[in-house]
Amino acid sequence: MEFIKENIQVINDNIERAALNSGRKKEDITLLGVTKTVDTDAILEAINFGITDIGENKPQELARKYDVIGDKVRWHLIGTLQTNKVKYIIDKVSMIHSLDREALCEEIQKRAEKIDKTIDCLVQVNISKEESKHGLDIENVVEFIKNTSEKYKNINIKGLMTMAPFSADENEIRNVFKGLKDLSLEIKNLNIKDVSMDVLSMGMSNDYEIAIEEGSTIVRVGTSIFGKRNY
Ligand SMILES: *Cc1c(COP(=O)(O)O)cnc(C)c1O
């Protein structure tokens, strides 16, 4: 699977260039390999070529692969998380990128407390206001974060996550990323207890360079590493 090595090399070069373009350091950006539908052999290959963090969007799929791969990498849950599936991943993930409603906070709190773990989470924000996109509307984010940090002690909010619209218009995409960065700065200035805004999870195969130029610290890349997915 030589192509995985080559793809990762190309992406790392692109990350470095986008970072330099915007006066940042490549070390400040994590390449999160999105491995949904990808088999464990290919994932292990990517790990050999330097991938340290992987993201899955289906809890049971994450759990199944975790049984094979274990703690060699950090595991991230990306995408909509149903409350009844938190139990499959709570002891395995380093970060949940899709905190977006109180019922989910309640469930994460309950499960995390049971195993005496604190879970790093990102709040998913619907910047682009597309109907199909999940996440909180911008105007509800501050209240949600204040409430969560106060009530749910085993949840640590580390930053924000968003998905750009499926658009060919680079300016539209860039503005979504700018919007998330601005919101994170606004929240940082509020100095909410136990809340940091150090992490911005934004950018996928089609737009990760733009995202980095706008301040992304985690880019979530699947297709450009592993090839087109067969659903
Ligand atoms: C699938 C997925 C990605 C990766 O998308 P690619 O276009 O394959 O890079 C990133 N983030 C989320 C939430 C996803 O579901």
PDBQT file of the ligand as one rigid body, heavy atoms in Angstrom, charges set to zero:
ROOT
HETATM    1  C1  LIG A 301     -15.671  11.724   6.517  1.00  0.00    +0.000 C 
HETATM    2  C2  LIG A 301     -15.348  12.881   7.362  1.00  0.00    +0.000 A 
HETATM    3  C3  LIG A 301     -14.165  13.610   7.171  1.00  0.00    +0.000 A 
HETATM    4  C4  LIG A 301     -13.148  13.301   6.073  1.00  0.00    +0.000 C 
HETATM    5  O1  LIG A 301     -13.637  13.613   4.818  1.00  0.00    +0.000 OA
HETATM    6  P1  LIG A 301     -12.700  13.474   3.505  1.00  0.00    +0.000 P 
HETATM    7  O2  LIG A 301     -13.369  14.351   2.523  1.00  0.00    +0.000 OA
HETATM    8  O3  LIG A 301     -12.706  12.042   3.127  1.00  0.00    +0.000 OA
HETATM    9  O4  LIG A 301     -11.346  13.952   3.872  1.00  0.00    +0.000 OA
HETATM   10  C5  LIG A 301     -13.916  14.663   8.032  1.00  0.00    +0.000 A 
HETATM   11  N1  LIG A 301     -14.772  14.992   9.018  1.00  0.00    +0.000 NA
HETATM   12  C6  LIG A 301     -15.918  14.326   9.229  1.00  0.00    +0.000 A 
HETATM   13  C7  LIG A 301     -16.813  14.742  10.332  1.00  0.00    +0.000 C 
HETATM   14  C8  LIG A 301     -16.245  13.247   8.412  1.00  0.00    +0.000 A 
HETATM   15  O5  LIG A 301     -17.390  12.591   8.623  1.00  0.00    +0.000 OA
ENDROOT
TORSDOF 0
